[in-house]
Amino acid sequence: MVLKVIFIIILAFLAYVFFFKKAREKDNITKKNERIEDEMVECPVCKTYVSKKEGILSNGKFYCSQECLENK
């Protein structure tokens, strides 16, 4: 009787490791394949680089700050 319980526990553990480990591996693979989709551009006034997401777009140019935009 005790051997049957131990056997069932071992089988349950192996099933858990087999099925859920593959699910974790798939999550890790998708995280590793993610890319940063942001591009750095140069501010035409102060020549520093700013990401397109954070920059201020005006007349097709990206500025790093409101101050640089006003001093163009």
mmCIF file as Biopython writes it, N, C-alpha, C and O atoms, coordinates in Angstrom:
data_model
#
loop_
_atom_site.group_PDB
_atom_site.id
_atom_site.type_symbol
_atom_site.label_atom_id
_atom_site.label_alt_id
_atom_site.label_comp_id
_atom_site.label_asym_id
_atom_site.label_entity_id
_atom_site.label_seq_id
_atom_site.pdbx_PDB_ins_code
_atom_site.Cartn_x
_atom_site.Cartn_y
_atom_site.Cartn_z
_atom_site.occupancy
_atom_site.B_iso_or_equiv
_atom_site.auth_seq_id
_atom_site.auth_asym_id
_atom_site.pdbx_PDB_model_num
ATOM 1   N N  . MET A ? 1  ? 0.824  -1.193 0.000   1.0 0.0 1  A 1 
ATOM 2   C CA . MET A ? 1  ? 0.000  0.000  0.000   1.0 0.0 1  A 1 
ATOM 3   C C  . MET A ? 1  ? 0.872  1.261  0.000   1.0 0.0 1  A 1 
ATOM 4   O O  . MET A ? 1  ? 0.609  2.193  -0.761  1.0 0.0 1  A 1 
ATOM 5   N N  . VAL A ? 2  ? 1.886  1.295  0.832   1.0 0.0 2  A 1 
ATOM 6   C CA . VAL A ? 2  ? 2.779  2.450  0.904   1.0 0.0 2  A 1 
ATOM 7   C C  . VAL A ? 2  ? 3.555  2.589  -0.398  1.0 0.0 2  A 1 
ATOM 8   O O  . VAL A ? 2  ? 3.801  3.706  -0.854  1.0 0.0 2  A 1 
ATOM 9   N N  . LEU A ? 3  ? 3.942  1.477  -1.000  1.0 0.0 3  A 1 
ATOM 10  C CA . LEU A ? 3  ? 4.666  1.524  -2.263  1.0 0.0 3  A 1 
ATOM 11  C C  . LEU A ? 3  ? 3.798  2.091  -3.370  1.0 0.0 3  A 1 
ATOM 12  O O  . LEU A ? 3  ? 4.297  2.812  -4.233  1.0 0.0 3  A 1 
ATOM 13  N N  . LYS A ? 4  ? 2.504  1.780  -3.365  1.0 0.0 4  A 1 
ATOM 14  C CA . LYS A ? 4  ? 1.593  2.325  -4.372  1.0 0.0 4  A 1 
ATOM 15  C C  . LYS A ? 4  ? 1.486  3.841  -4.236  1.0 0.0 4  A 1 
ATOM 16  O O  . LYS A ? 4  ? 1.485  4.551  -5.242  1.0 0.0 4  A 1 
ATOM 17  N N  . VAL A ? 5  ? 1.399  4.339  -3.026  1.0 0.0 5  A 1 
ATOM 18  C CA . VAL A ? 5  ? 1.303  5.784  -2.793  1.0 0.0 5  A 1 
ATOM 19  C C  . VAL A ? 5  ? 2.588  6.470  -3.244  1.0 0.0 5  A 1 
ATOM 20  O O  . VAL A ? 5  ? 2.537  7.514  -3.894  1.0 0.0 5  A 1 
ATOM 21  N N  . ILE A ? 6  ? 3.726  5.896  -2.909  1.0 0.0 6  A 1 
ATOM 22  C CA . ILE A ? 6  ? 5.014  6.464  -3.323  1.0 0.0 6  A 1 
ATOM 23  C C  . ILE A ? 6  ? 5.125  6.451  -4.848  1.0 0.0 6  A 1 
ATOM 24  O O  . ILE A ? 6  ? 5.599  7.416  -5.448  1.0 0.0 6  A 1 
ATOM 25  N N  . PHE A ? 7  ? 4.687  5.357  -5.470  1.0 0.0 7  A 1 
ATOM 26  C CA . PHE A ? 7  ? 4.728  5.245  -6.924  1.0 0.0 7  A 1 
ATOM 27  C C  . PHE A ? 7  ? 3.839  6.311  -7.583  1.0 0.0 7  A 1 
ATOM 28  O O  . PHE A ? 7  ? 4.240  6.922  -8.574  1.0 0.0 7  A 1 
ATOM 29  N N  . ILE A ? 8  ? 2.660  6.532  -7.049  1.0 0.0 8  A 1 
ATOM 30  C CA . ILE A ? 8  ? 1.748  7.543  -7.594  1.0 0.0 8  A 1 
ATOM 31  C C  . ILE A ? 8  ? 2.331  8.939  -7.412  1.0 0.0 8  A 1 
ATOM 32  O O  . ILE A ? 8  ? 2.219  9.773  -8.310  1.0 0.0 8  A 1 
ATOM 33  N N  . ILE A ? 9  ? 2.943  9.201  -6.279  1.0 0.0 9  A 1 
ATOM 34  C CA . ILE A ? 9  ? 3.570  10.505 -6.040  1.0 0.0 9  A 1 
ATOM 35  C C  . ILE A ? 9  ? 4.713  10.734 -7.025  1.0 0.0 9  A 1 
ATOM 36  O O  . ILE A ? 9  ? 4.860  11.833 -7.560  1.0 0.0 9  A 1 
ATOM 37  N N  . ILE A ? 10 ? 5.509  9.719  -7.262  1.0 0.0 10 A 1 
ATOM 38  C CA . ILE A ? 10 ? 6.619  9.839  -8.213  1.0 0.0 10 A 1 
ATOM 39  C C  . ILE A ? 10 ? 6.090  10.089 -9.618  1.0 0.0 10 A 1 
ATOM 40  O O  . ILE A ? 10 ? 6.628  10.931 -10.338 1.0 0.0 10 A 1 
ATOM 41  N N  . LEU A ? 11 ? 5.048  9.375  -10.018 1.0 0.0 11 A 1 
ATOM 42  C CA . LEU A ? 11 ? 4.457  9.584  -11.340 1.0 0.0 11 A 1 
ATOM 43  C C  . LEU A ? 11 ? 3.880  10.998 -11.473 1.0 0.0 11 A 1 
ATOM 44  O O  . LEU A ? 11 ? 4.043  11.639 -12.512 1.0 0.0 11 A 1 
ATOM 45  N N  . ALA A ? 12 ? 3.218  11.477 -10.442 1.0 0.0 12 A 1 
ATOM 46  C CA . ALA A ? 12 ? 2.655  12.820 -10.476 1.0 0.0 12 A 1 
ATOM 47  C C  . ALA A ? 12 ? 3.777  13.858 -10.588 1.0 0.0 12 A 1 
ATOM 48  O O  . ALA A ? 12 ? 3.659  14.825 -11.342 1.0 0.0 12 A 1 
ATOM 49  N N  . PHE A ? 13 ? 4.848  13.658 -9.846  1.0 0.0 13 A 1 
ATOM 50  C CA . PHE A ? 13 ? 5.972  14.579 -9.913  1.0 0.0 13 A 1 
ATOM 51  C C  . PHE A ? 13 ? 6.611  14.586 -11.300 1.0 0.0 13 A 1 
ATOM 52  O O  . PHE A ? 13 ? 6.924  15.652 -11.830 1.0 0.0 13 A 1 
ATOM 53  N N  . LEU A ? 14 ? 6.805  13.415 -11.889 1.0 0.0 14 A 1 
ATOM 54  C CA . LEU A ? 14 ? 7.392  13.326 -13.225 1.0 0.0 14 A 1 
ATOM 55  C C  . LEU A ? 14 ? 6.482  13.981 -14.269 1.0 0.0 14 A 1 
ATOM 56  O O  . LEU A ? 14 ? 6.964  14.667 -15.171 1.0 0.0 14 A 1 
ATOM 57  N N  . ALA A ? 15 ? 5.186  13.773 -14.148 1.0 0.0 15 A 1 
ATOM 58  C CA . ALA A ? 15 ? 4.244  14.412 -15.073 1.0 0.0 15 A 1 
ATOM 59  C C  . ALA A ? 15 ? 4.307  15.927 -14.928 1.0 0.0 15 A 1 
ATOM 60  O O  . ALA A ? 15 ? 4.302  16.650 -15.925 1.0 0.0 15 A 1 
ATOM 61  N N  . TYR A ? 16 ? 4.365  16.405 -13.701 1.0 0.0 16 A 1 
ATOM 62  C CA . TYR A ? 16 ? 4.463  17.844 -13.449 1.0 0.0 16 A 1 
ATOM 63  C C  . TYR A ? 16 ? 5.734  18.418 -14.083 1.0 0.0 16 A 1 
ATOM 64  O O  . TYR A ? 16 ? 5.683  19.436 -14.773 1.0 0.0 16 A 1 
ATOM 65  N N  . VAL A ? 17 ? 6.858  17.769 -13.850 1.0 0.0 17 A 1 
ATOM 66  C CA . VAL A ? 17 ? 8.133  18.254 -14.392 1.0 0.0 17 A 1 
ATOM 67  C C  . VAL A ? 17 ? 8.102  18.210 -15.914 1.0 0.0 17 A 1 
ATOM 68  O O  . VAL A ? 17 ? 8.555  19.150 -16.567 1.0 0.0 17 A 1 
ATOM 69  N N  . PHE A ? 18 ? 7.580  17.140 -16.481 1.0 0.0 18 A 1 
ATOM 70  C CA . PHE A ? 18 ? 7.574  16.975 -17.928 1.0 0.0 18 A 1 
ATOM 71  C C  . PHE A ? 18 ? 6.703  18.029 -18.610 1.0 0.0 18 A 1 
ATOM 72  O O  . PHE A ? 18 ? 7.145  18.655 -19.574 1.0 0.0 18 A 1 
ATOM 73  N N  . PHE A ? 19 ? 5.490  18.234 -18.136 1.0 0.0 19 A 1 
ATOM 74  C CA . PHE A ? 19 ? 4.566  19.148 -18.809 1.0 0.0 19 A 1 
ATOM 75  C C  . PHE A ? 19 ? 4.845  20.615 -18.496 1.0 0.0 19 A 1 
ATOM 76  O O  . PHE A ? 19 ? 4.804  21.446 -19.404 1.0 0.0 19 A 1 
ATOM 77  N N  . PHE A ? 20 ? 5.119  20.949 -17.272 1.0 0.0 20 A 1 
ATOM 78  C CA . PHE A ? 20 ? 5.289  22.348 -16.914 1.0 0.0 20 A 1 
ATOM 79  C C  . PHE A ? 20 ? 6.682  22.870 -17.227 1.0 0.0 20 A 1 
ATOM 80  O O  . PHE A ? 20 ? 6.855  24.074 -17.416 1.0 0.0 20 A 1 
ATOM 81  N N  . LYS A ? 21 ? 7.660  22.011 -17.286 1.0 0.0 21 A 1 
ATOM 82  C CA . LYS A ? 21 ? 9.003  22.459 -17.661 1.0 0.0 21 A 1 
ATOM 83  C C  . LYS A ? 21 ? 9.010  22.899 -19.115 1.0 0.0 21 A 1 
ATOM 84  O O  . LYS A ? 21 ? 9.661  23.887 -19.454 1.0 0.0 21 A 1 
ATOM 85  N N  . LYS A ? 22 ? 8.304  22.189 -19.977 1.0 0.0 22 A 1 
ATOM 86  C CA . LYS A ? 22 ? 8.229  22.591 -21.382 1.0 0.0 22 A 1 
ATOM 87  C C  . LYS A ? 22 ? 7.518  23.930 -21.528 1.0 0.0 22 A 1 
ATOM 88  O O  . LYS A ? 22 ? 7.892  24.747 -22.370 1.0 0.0 22 A 1 
ATOM 89  N N  . ALA A ? 23 ? 6.504  24.153 -20.720 1.0 0.0 23 A 1 
ATOM 90  C CA . ALA A ? 23 ? 5.796  25.437 -20.781 1.0 0.0 23 A 1 
ATOM 91  C C  . ALA A ? 23 ? 6.716  26.572 -20.357 1.0 0.0 23 A 1 
ATOM 92  O O  . ALA A ? 23 ? 6.685  27.644 -20.961 1.0 0.0 23 A 1 
ATOM 93  N N  . ARG A ? 24 ? 7.530  26.359 -19.335 1.0 0.0 24 A 1 
ATOM 94  C CA . ARG A ? 24 ? 8.480  27.387 -18.888 1.0 0.0 24 A 1 
ATOM 95  C C  . ARG A ? 24 ? 9.544  27.642 -19.939 1.0 0.0 24 A 1 
ATOM 96  O O  . ARG A ? 24 ? 9.953  28.786 -20.138 1.0 0.0 24 A 1 
ATOM 97  N N  . GLU A ? 25 ? 10.000 26.590 -20.617 1.0 0.0 25 A 1 
ATOM 98  C CA . GLU A ? 25 ? 11.017 26.751 -21.655 1.0 0.0 25 A 1 
ATOM 99  C C  . GLU A ? 25 ? 10.473 27.578 -22.814 1.0 0.0 25 A 1 
ATOM 100 O O  . GLU A ? 25 ? 11.197 28.399 -23.377 1.0 0.0 25 A 1 
ATOM 101 N N  . LYS A ? 26 ? 9.214  27.375 -23.177 1.0 0.0 26 A 1 
ATOM 102 C CA . LYS A ? 26 ? 8.619  28.154 -24.261 1.0 0.0 26 A 1 
ATOM 103 C C  . LYS A ? 26 ? 8.537  29.617 -23.880 1.0 0.0 26 A 1 
ATOM 104 O O  . LYS A ? 26 ? 8.773  30.482 -24.723 1.0 0.0 26 A 1 
ATOM 105 N N  . ASP A ? 27 ? 8.209  29.920 -22.628 1.0 0.0 27 A 1 
ATOM 106 C CA . ASP A ? 27 ? 8.155  31.308 -22.169 1.0 0.0 27 A 1 
ATOM 107 C C  . ASP A ? 27 ? 9.533  31.948 -22.231 1.0 0.0 27 A 1 
ATOM 108 O O  . ASP A ? 27 ? 9.662  33.103 -22.636 1.0 0.0 27 A 1 
ATOM 109 N N  . ASN A ? 28 ? 10.563 31.207 -21.833 1.0 0.0 28 A 1 
ATOM 110 C CA . ASN A ? 28 ? 11.927 31.743 -21.861 1.0 0.0 28 A 1 
ATOM 111 C C  . ASN A ? 28 ? 12.394 31.992 -23.288 1.0 0.0 28 A 1 
ATOM 112 O O  . ASN A ? 28 ? 13.092 32.972 -23.546 1.0 0.0 28 A 1 
ATOM 113 N N  . ILE A ? 29 ? 12.022 31.124 -24.210 1.0 0.0 29 A 1 
ATOM 114 C CA . ILE A ? 29 ? 12.424 31.289 -25.601 1.0 0.0 29 A 1 
ATOM 115 C C  . ILE A ? 29 ? 11.791 32.544 -26.186 1.0 0.0 29 A 1 
ATOM 116 O O  . ILE A ? 29 ? 12.457 33.303 -26.890 1.0 0.0 29 A 1 
ATOM 117 N N  . THR A ? 30 ? 10.519 32.770 -25.901 1.0 0.0 30 A 1 
ATOM 118 C CA . THR A ? 30 ? 9.873  33.965 -26.447 1.0 0.0 30 A 1 
ATOM 119 C C  . THR A ? 30 ? 10.453 35.225 -25.826 1.0 0.0 30 A 1 
ATOM 120 O O  . THR A ? 30 ? 10.543 36.247 -26.507 1.0 0.0 30 A 1 
ATOM 121 N N  . LYS A ? 31 ? 10.846 35.193 -24.570 1.0 0.0 31 A 1 
ATOM 122 C CA . LYS A ? 31 ? 11.444 36.366 -23.942 1.0 0.0 31 A 1 
ATOM 123 C C  . LYS A ? 31 ? 12.810 36.662 -24.534 1.0 0.0 31 A 1 
ATOM 124 O O  . LYS A ? 31 ? 13.165 37.828 -24.703 1.0 0.0 31 A 1 
ATOM 125 N N  . LYS A ? 32 ? 13.588 35.627 -24.854 1.0 0.0 32 A 1 
ATOM 126 C CA . LYS A ? 32 ? 14.910 35.834 -25.416 1.0 0.0 32 A 1 
ATOM 127 C C  . LYS A ? 32 ? 14.835 36.387 -26.835 1.0 0.0 32 A 1 
ATOM 128 O O  . LYS A ? 32 ? 15.735 37.105 -27.269 1.0 0.0 32 A 1 
ATOM 129 N N  . ASN A ? 33 ? 13.763 36.057 -27.562 1.0 0.0 33 A 1 
ATOM 130 C CA . ASN A ? 33 ? 13.642 36.485 -28.953 1.0 0.0 33 A 1 
ATOM 131 C C  . ASN A ? 33 ? 13.034 37.873 -29.107 1.0 0.0 33 A 1 
ATOM 132 O O  . ASN A ? 33 ? 12.944 38.385 -30.223 1.0 0.0 33 A 1 
ATOM 133 N N  . GLU A ? 34 ? 12.622 38.483 -28.015 1.0 0.0 34 A 1 
ATOM 134 C CA . GLU A ? 34 ? 12.068 39.820 -28.104 1.0 0.0 34 A 1 
ATOM 135 C C  . GLU A ? 34 ? 13.174 40.805 -28.455 1.0 0.0 34 A 1 
ATOM 136 O O  . GLU A ? 34 ? 14.294 40.705 -27.954 1.0 0.0 34 A 1 
ATOM 137 N N  . ARG A ? 35 ? 12.847 41.752 -29.316 1.0 0.0 35 A 1 
ATOM 138 C CA . ARG A ? 35 ? 13.825 42.745 -29.736 1.0 0.0 35 A 1 
ATOM 139 C C  . ARG A ? 35 ? 13.407 44.107 -29.235 1.0 0.0 35 A 1 
ATOM 140 O O  . ARG A ? 35 ? 12.228 44.384 -29.015 1.0 0.0 35 A 1 
ATOM 141 N N  . ILE A ? 36 ? 14.384 44.927 -29.066 1.0 0.0 36 A 1 
ATOM 142 C CA . ILE A ? 36 ? 14.103 46.323 -28.734 1.0 0.0 36 A 1 
ATOM 143 C C  . ILE A ? 36 ? 13.827 47.028 -30.052 1.0 0.0 36 A 1 
ATOM 144 O O  . ILE A ? 36 ? 14.681 47.067 -30.938 1.0 0.0 36 A 1 
ATOM 145 N N  . GLU A ? 37 ? 12.655 47.572 -30.171 1.0 0.0 37 A 1 
ATOM 146 C CA . GLU A ? 37 ? 12.219 48.140 -31.439 1.0 0.0 37 A 1 
ATOM 147 C C  . GLU A ? 37 ? 12.358 49.669 -31.454 1.0 0.0 37 A 1 
ATOM 148 O O  . GLU A ? 37 ? 11.584 50.350 -32.126 1.0 0.0 37 A 1 
ATOM 149 N N  . ASP A ? 38 ? 13.317 50.199 -30.735 1.0 0.0 38 A 1 
ATOM 150 C CA . ASP A ? 38 ? 13.480 51.644 -30.662 1.0 0.0 38 A 1 
ATOM 151 C C  . ASP A ? 38 ? 14.764 52.046 -31.381 1.0 0.0 38 A 1 
ATOM 152 O O  . ASP A ? 38 ? 15.753 51.313 -31.362 1.0 0.0 38 A 1 
ATOM 153 N N  . GLU A ? 39 ? 14.740 53.204 -32.006 1.0 0.0 39 A 1 
ATOM 154 C CA . GLU A ? 39 ? 15.902 53.683 -32.746 1.0 0.0 39 A 1 
ATOM 155 C C  . GLU A ? 39 ? 16.383 54.994 -32.132 1.0 0.0 39 A 1 
ATOM 156 O O  . GLU A ? 39 ? 15.579 55.842 -31.744 1.0 0.0 39 A 1 
ATOM 157 N N  . MET A ? 40 ? 17.684 55.149 -32.049 1.0 0.0 40 A 1 
ATOM 158 C CA . MET A ? 40 ? 18.270 56.373 -31.521 1.0 0.0 40 A 1 
ATOM 159 C C  . MET A ? 40 ? 18.522 57.332 -32.687 1.0 0.0 40 A 1 
ATOM 160 O O  . MET A ? 40 ? 19.042 56.941 -33.732 1.0 0.0 40 A 1 
ATOM 161 N N  . VAL A ? 41 ? 18.143 58.596 -32.484 1.0 0.0 41 A 1 
ATOM 162 C CA . VAL A ? 41 ? 18.359 59.632 -33.492 1.0 0.0 41 A 1 
ATOM 163 C C  . VAL A ? 41 ? 19.085 60.806 -32.856 1.0 0.0 41 A 1 
ATOM 164 O O  . VAL A ? 41 ? 19.016 61.011 -31.644 1.0 0.0 41 A 1 
ATOM 165 N N  . GLU A ? 42 ? 19.786 61.577 -33.689 1.0 0.0 42 A 1 
ATOM 166 C CA . GLU A ? 42 ? 20.578 62.699 -33.193 1.0 0.0 42 A 1 
ATOM 167 C C  . GLU A ? 42 ? 19.738 63.974 -33.168 1.0 0.0 42 A 1 
ATOM 168 O O  . GLU A ? 42 ? 19.037 64.286 -34.130 1.0 0.0 42 A 1 
ATOM 169 N N  . CYS A ? 43 ? 19.816 64.692 -32.077 1.0 0.0 43 A 1 
ATOM 170 C CA . CYS A ? 43 ? 19.156 65.993 -31.964 1.0 0.0 43 A 1 
ATOM 171 C C  . CYS A ? 43 ? 19.929 66.972 -32.846 1.0 0.0 43 A 1 
ATOM 172 O O  . CYS A ? 43 ? 21.149 67.074 -32.717 1.0 0.0 43 A 1 
ATOM 173 N N  . PRO A ? 44 ? 19.249 67.694 -33.737 1.0 0.0 44 A 1 
ATOM 174 C CA . PRO A ? 44 ? 19.979 68.590 -34.650 1.0 0.0 44 A 1 
ATOM 175 C C  . PRO A ? 44 ? 20.580 69.811 -33.962 1.0 0.0 44 A 1 
ATOM 176 O O  . PRO A ? 44 ? 21.445 70.463 -34.547 1.0 0.0 44 A 1 
ATOM 177 N N  . VAL A ? 45 ? 20.166 70.140 -32.766 1.0 0.0 45 A 1 
ATOM 178 C CA . VAL A ? 45 ? 20.673 71.329 -32.080 1.0 0.0 45 A 1 
ATOM 179 C C  . VAL A ? 45 ? 21.899 70.998 -31.235 1.0 0.0 45 A 1 
ATOM 180 O O  . VAL A ? 45 ? 22.964 71.583 -31.432 1.0 0.0 45 A 1 
ATOM 181 N N  . CYS A ? 46 ? 21.755 70.061 -30.293 1.0 0.0 46 A 1 
ATOM 182 C CA . CYS A ? 46 ? 22.848 69.802 -29.346 1.0 0.0 46 A 1 
ATOM 183 C C  . CYS A ? 46 ? 23.654 68.542 -29.679 1.0 0.0 46 A 1 
ATOM 184 O O  . CYS A ? 46 ? 24.628 68.233 -28.993 1.0 0.0 46 A 1 
ATOM 185 N N  . LYS A ? 47 ? 23.260 67.825 -30.710 1.0 0.0 47 A 1 
ATOM 186 C CA . LYS A ? 47 ? 23.984 66.644 -31.213 1.0 0.0 47 A 1 
ATOM 187 C C  . LYS A ? 47 ? 24.007 65.471 -30.229 1.0 0.0 47 A 1 
ATOM 188 O O  . LYS A ? 47 ? 24.867 64.597 -30.339 1.0 0.0 47 A 1 
ATOM 189 N N  . THR A ? 48 ? 23.087 65.439 -29.281 1.0 0.0 48 A 1 
ATOM 190 C CA . THR A ? 48 ? 22.974 64.264 -28.417 1.0 0.0 48 A 1 
ATOM 191 C C  . THR A ? 48 ? 21.982 63.297 -29.045 1.0 0.0 48 A 1 
ATOM 192 O O  . THR A ? 48 ? 21.186 63.679 -29.904 1.0 0.0 48 A 1 
ATOM 193 N N  . TYR A ? 49 ? 22.034 62.049 -28.613 1.0 0.0 49 A 1 
ATOM 194 C CA . TYR A ? 49 ? 21.143 61.039 -29.156 1.0 0.0 49 A 1 
ATOM 195 C C  . TYR A ? 49 ? 19.974 60.826 -28.211 1.0 0.0 49 A 1 
ATOM 196 O O  . TYR A ? 49 ? 20.129 60.790 -26.990 1.0 0.0 49 A 1 
ATOM 197 N N  . VAL A ? 50 ? 18.817 60.688 -28.803 1.0 0.0 50 A 1 
ATOM 198 C CA . VAL A ? 50 ? 17.588 60.468 -28.054 1.0 0.0 50 A 1 
ATOM 199 C C  . VAL A ? 50 ? 16.797 59.386 -28.792 1.0 0.0 50 A 1 
ATOM 200 O O  . VAL A ? 50 ? 16.868 59.282 -30.016 1.0 0.0 50 A 1 
ATOM 201 N N  . SER A ? 51 ? 16.041 58.580 -28.034 1.0 0.0 51 A 1 
ATOM 202 C CA . SER A ? 51 ? 15.241 57.549 -28.690 1.0 0.0 51 A 1 
ATOM 203 C C  . SER A ? 51 ? 14.046 58.197 -29.366 1.0 0.0 51 A 1 
ATOM 204 O O  . SER A ? 51 ? 13.569 59.248 -28.937 1.0 0.0 51 A 1 
ATOM 205 N N  . LYS A ? 52 ? 13.575 57.572 -30.413 1.0 0.0 52 A 1 
ATOM 206 C CA . LYS A ? 52 ? 12.420 58.108 -31.134 1.0 0.0 52 A 1 
ATOM 207 C C  . LYS A ? 52 ? 11.181 58.144 -30.255 1.0 0.0 52 A 1 
ATOM 208 O O  . LYS A ? 52 ? 10.323 59.011 -30.417 1.0 0.0 52 A 1 
ATOM 209 N N  . LYS A ? 53 ? 11.089 57.204 -29.326 1.0 0.0 53 A 1 
ATOM 210 C CA . LYS A ? 53 ? 9.927  57.166 -28.433 1.0 0.0 53 A 1 
ATOM 211 C C  . LYS A ? 53 ? 9.928  58.338 -27.458 1.0 0.0 53 A 1 
ATOM 212 O O  . LYS A ? 53 ? 8.860  58.823 -27.085 1.0 0.0 53 A 1 
ATOM 213 N N  . GLU A ? 54 ? 11.093 58.798 -27.041 1.0 0.0 54 A 1 
ATOM 214 C CA . GLU A ? 54 ? 11.192 59.871 -26.053 1.0 0.0 54 A 1 
ATOM 215 C C  . GLU A ? 54 ? 11.421 61.239 -26.677 1.0 0.0 54 A 1 
ATOM 216 O O  . GLU A ? 54 ? 11.245 62.259 -26.010 1.0 0.0 54 A 1 
ATOM 217 N N  . GLY A ? 55 ? 11.809 61.277 -27.942 1.0 0.0 55 A 1 
ATOM 218 C CA . GLY A ? 55 ? 12.105 62.545 -28.593 1.0 0.0 55 A 1 
ATOM 219 C C  . GLY A ? 55 ? 10.846 63.315 -28.954 1.0 0.0 55 A 1 
ATOM 220 O O  . GLY A ? 55 ? 9.743  62.769 -28.962 1.0 0.0 55 A 1 
ATOM 221 N N  . ILE A ? 56 ? 11.035 64.602 -29.254 1.0 0.0 56 A 1 
ATOM 222 C CA . ILE A ? 56 ? 9.945  65.484 -29.667 1.0 0.0 56 A 1 
ATOM 223 C C  . ILE A ? 56 ? 10.061 65.665 -31.172 1.0 0.0 56 A 1 
ATOM 224 O O  . ILE A ? 56 ? 11.073 66.165 -31.663 1.0 0.0 56 A 1 
ATOM 225 N N  . LEU A ? 57 ? 9.034  65.261 -31.902 1.0 0.0 57 A 1 
ATOM 226 C CA . LEU A ? 57 ? 9.050  65.321 -33.357 1.0 0.0 57 A 1 
ATOM 227 C C  . LEU A ? 57 ? 8.493  66.662 -33.831 1.0 0.0 57 A 1 
ATOM 228 O O  . LEU A ? 57 ? 7.390  67.058 -33.454 1.0 0.0 57 A 1 
ATOM 229 N N  . SER A ? 58 ? 9.279  67.358 -34.670 1.0 0.0 58 A 1 
ATOM 230 C CA . SER A ? 58 ? 8.831  68.616 -35.246 1.0 0.0 58 A 1 
ATOM 231 C C  . SER A ? 58 ? 9.444  68.759 -36.632 1.0 0.0 58 A 1 
ATOM 232 O O  . SER A ? 58 ? 10.665 68.731 -36.781 1.0 0.0 58 A 1 
ATOM 233 N N  . ASN A ? 59 ? 8.598  68.912 -37.643 1.0 0.0 59 A 1 
ATOM 234 C CA . ASN A ? 59 ? 9.042  69.056 -39.038 1.0 0.0 59 A 1 
ATOM 235 C C  . ASN A ? 59 ? 9.963  67.921 -39.477 1.0 0.0 59 A 1 
ATOM 236 O O  . ASN A ? 59 ? 10.933 68.160 -40.196 1.0 0.0 59 A 1 
ATOM 237 N N  . GLY A ? 60 ? 9.680  66.709 -39.064 1.0 0.0 60 A 1 
ATOM 238 C CA . GLY A ? 60 ? 10.457 65.547 -39.486 1.0 0.0 60 A 1 
ATOM 239 C C  . GLY A ? 60 ? 11.769 65.342 -38.745 1.0 0.0 60 A 1 
ATOM 240 O O  . GLY A ? 60 ? 12.535 64.447 -39.103 1.0 0.0 60 A 1 
ATOM 241 N N  . LYS A ? 61 ? 12.049 66.140 -37.726 1.0 0.0 61 A 1 
ATOM 242 C CA . LYS A ? 61 ? 13.279 66.004 -36.940 1.0 0.0 61 A 1 
ATOM 243 C C  . LYS A ? 61 ? 12.912 65.727 -35.491 1.0 0.0 61 A 1 
ATOM 244 O O  . LYS A ? 61 ? 11.894 66.197 -34.984 1.0 0.0 61 A 1 
ATOM 245 N N  . PHE A ? 62 ? 13.766 64.955 -34.841 1.0 0.0 62 A 1 
ATOM 246 C CA . PHE A ? 62 ? 13.543 64.616 -33.435 1.0 0.0 62 A 1 
ATOM 247 C C  . PHE A ? 62 ? 14.449 65.465 -32.559 1.0 0.0 62 A 1 
ATOM 248 O O  . PHE A ? 62 ? 15.659 65.529 -32.777 1.0 0.0 62 A 1 
ATOM 249 N N  . TYR A ? 63 ? 13.857 66.113 -31.570 1.0 0.0 63 A 1 
ATOM 250 C CA . TYR A ? 63 ? 14.602 66.946 -30.630 1.0 0.0 63 A 1 
ATOM 251 C C  . TYR A ? 63 ? 14.606 66.284 -29.261 1.0 0.0 63 A 1 
ATOM 252 O O  . TYR A ? 63 ? 13.655 65.598 -28.888 1.0 0.0 63 A 1 
ATOM 253 N N  . CYS A ? 64 ? 15.691 66.497 -28.514 1.0 0.0 64 A 1 
ATOM 254 C CA . CYS A ? 64 ? 15.827 65.829 -27.223 1.0 0.0 64 A 1 
ATOM 255 C C  . CYS A ? 64 ? 15.028 66.515 -26.119 1.0 0.0 64 A 1 
ATOM 256 O O  . CYS A ? 64 ? 14.664 65.870 -25.136 1.0 0.0 64 A 1 
ATOM 257 N N  . SER A ? 65 ? 14.752 67.796 -26.262 1.0 0.0 65 A 1 
ATOM 258 C CA . SER A ? 65 ? 14.018 68.522 -25.216 1.0 0.0 65 A 1 
ATOM 259 C C  . SER A ? 65 ? 13.244 69.687 -25.833 1.0 0.0 65 A 1 
ATOM 260 O O  . SER A ? 65 ? 13.448 70.052 -26.991 1.0 0.0 65 A 1 
ATOM 261 N N  . GLN A ? 66 ? 12.371 70.243 -25.043 1.0 0.0 66 A 1 
ATOM 262 C CA . GLN A ? 66 ? 11.602 71.406 -25.474 1.0 0.0 66 A 1 
ATOM 263 C C  . GLN A ? 66 ? 12.529 72.607 -25.703 1.0 0.0 66 A 1 
ATOM 264 O O  . GLN A ? 66 ? 12.282 73.425 -26.590 1.0 0.0 66 A 1 
ATOM 265 N N  . GLU A ? 67 ? 13.582 72.707 -24.909 1.0 0.0 67 A 1 
ATOM 266 C CA . GLU A ? 67 ? 14.554 73.797 -25.051 1.0 0.0 67 A 1 
ATOM 267 C C  . GLU A ? 67 ? 15.253 73.750 -26.412 1.0 0.0 67 A 1 
ATOM 268 O O  . GLU A ? 67 ? 15.411 74.777 -27.071 1.0 0.0 67 A 1 
ATOM 269 N N  . CYS A ? 68 ? 15.669 72.550 -26.824 1.0 0.0 68 A 1 
ATOM 270 C CA . CYS A ? 68 ? 16.312 72.410 -28.134 1.0 0.0 68 A 1 
ATOM 271 C C  . CYS A ? 68 ? 15.306 72.707 -29.249 1.0 0.0 68 A 1 
ATOM 272 O O  . CYS A ? 68 ? 15.674 73.281 -30.274 1.0 0.0 68 A 1 
ATOM 273 N N  . LEU A ? 69 ? 14.073 72.332 -29.065 1.0 0.0 69 A 1 
ATOM 274 C CA . LEU A ? 69 ? 13.050 72.615 -30.066 1.0 0.0 69 A 1 
ATOM 275 C C  . LEU A ? 69 ? 12.848 74.111 -30.237 1.0 0.0 69 A 1 
ATOM 276 O O  . LEU A ? 69 ? 12.690 74.593 -31.359 1.0 0.0 69 A 1 
ATOM 277 N N  . GLU A ? 70 ? 12.850 74.843 -29.144 1.0 0.0 70 A 1 
ATOM 278 C CA . GLU A ? 70 ? 12.647 76.294 -29.216 1.0 0.0 70 A 1 
ATOM 279 C C  . GLU A ? 70 ? 13.878 77.015 -29.771 1.0 0.0 70 A 1 
ATOM 280 O O  . GLU A ? 70 ? 13.744 78.085 -30.365 1.0 0.0 70 A 1 
ATOM 281 N N  . ASN A ? 71 ? 15.086 76.442 -29.586 1.0 0.0 71 A 1 
ATOM 282 C CA . ASN A ? 71 ? 16.318 77.091 -30.057 1.0 0.0 71 A 1 
ATOM 283 C C  . ASN A ? 71 ? 16.738 76.659 -31.447 1.0 0.0 71 A 1 
ATOM 284 O O  . ASN A ? 71 ? 17.880 76.897 -31.842 1.0 0.0 71 A 1 
ATOM 285 N N  . LYS A ? 72 ? 15.868 76.046 -32.184 1.0 0.0 72 A 1 
ATOM 286 C CA . LYS A ? 72 ? 16.257 75.576 -33.522 1.0 0.0 72 A 1 
ATOM 287 C C  . LYS A ? 72 ? 16.454 76.736 -34.415 1.0 0.0 72 A 1 
ATOM 288 O O  . LYS A ? 72 ? 16.785 76.563 -35.588 1.0 0.0 72 A 1 
#
